[in-house]
Amino acid sequence: MKSIHYTDIAPHQLKVAGPGSSIRVLIGKADGAANFCMRVVELAPGAEIPSHQHPWEHEQFIHSGTGEAVIGGERIRMVPGGAVFVPSDVEHQVSNTGTEPLVFVCLVPNFAPEM
């Protein structure tokens, strides 16, 4: 069992994004999670995760801030309390369009490499 506050984990810059982005792995392989990896992603105002795709899905829950996801060419508004599904092998990107950090939980299979 593991119980933590997400801010107890040091953030690391996302490998696929530039400055103003961070990720924290909350629960993953190192914790014995057999199927999923739970991460918290934070994007500063104006920051983005560029368009990319990979052979696994993700599920995202928006905690705070506002942004926009483009998934398979469709624009989706990201608002607190919202959820987004990104199917495997579909091109996608995320941008913070607001004035405060965009913070969201992102679940992926535990075999997915770190972003």
N, C-alpha and C positions, 0 to 999 in steps of 0.2 A: 504494500500500500504506500501511497505517496500523497501528501497534502501540503501544498505550498501556495504562496501568493505569487502571481506572475512576475512582480517586480523584484522578487528575491533571486531571480535568474538574470545574470548579466546579458545585456543585448549584444548582438554581433551584427555587423553590416551585412545585408543581403548580398550574396555573390552575384546575383543576376541584376542588381540595381545599383544606382550610384549613391552619392551622399544623401543623407536625409532618410535613409531606410534602415530598419533594424529588424531582427528576428530573435525570438527566445524560444528554445525548445522546452516545453513544459513537461511533456511525458512522451517518451520514445523508447527505442530499443534498450538504451542503457538502464531503463527502469523496469525492464522485463515485459514491456508492452508487446504482445505477440502480433497484433494486427495493424494498429494505427499509431501515428505520430501527431501529437497536438502541439501547435506552434502559435505564438502571438506575433503578428507582424505589425510594425508601426511605420507609417510614412509621414514625414513632415509636410507642411503645406507646400504644394508644387512638386513634391517628389512623386516618382512613379516606378513601377515595375514594368520594364519594356515588354513588348509583345514576344511571346514564346509559346511553345507547346511541348508536351511530353506524354509518355504512355501510361499515365495514371490520372485519376480524378482527384479533385479536392472539393471540400465543403468549407464554406467560409461563413462566419457569423460576425457581423459588424458590431463592435462594442461601443465605439465613439468616433466622432468626426464624420465627415462626408467625403464621398469620392465617386468615381465612376469606374466600372469594369467594362471592358469590351471583350465579349466572348463570342467567338465565331462570327465577328462582324456586328453583333448586336450590342448596343449601348445599354448598360444597366446602372441605375442610380444606386449608390451604396449609402445607406442611412442607418443610424443606430437602431438595433433590434432587427435589422434585415438579415436575410440569409441568401447566399449565392452558391449555385452548384456549377462547377467547371468539369465537363466530361473529359475523359481521356482523349488524347490526340487532337484536341481543339485549341486553336490559337487563342490566346487571351493576354490581357494586360490590365493593370490597375493603376489609377492615378488619384492622388489626393487633390480634390478640387475646392476644398474648404480653406478655412483660416486657422484651423487647429489640427493637431495630429489625427490621422486616420488610423484607428487601432482595430484590428480584426483577428479573430481566431481562425486558424487554417488547419484543417485535418487532412492528412494524406496517408497512404499506406506506409507502413514503417520501413519498406524497402526503398522508398524514394530518397534520392541523395539530398543532402542539405542544400538549401538555396543560397 
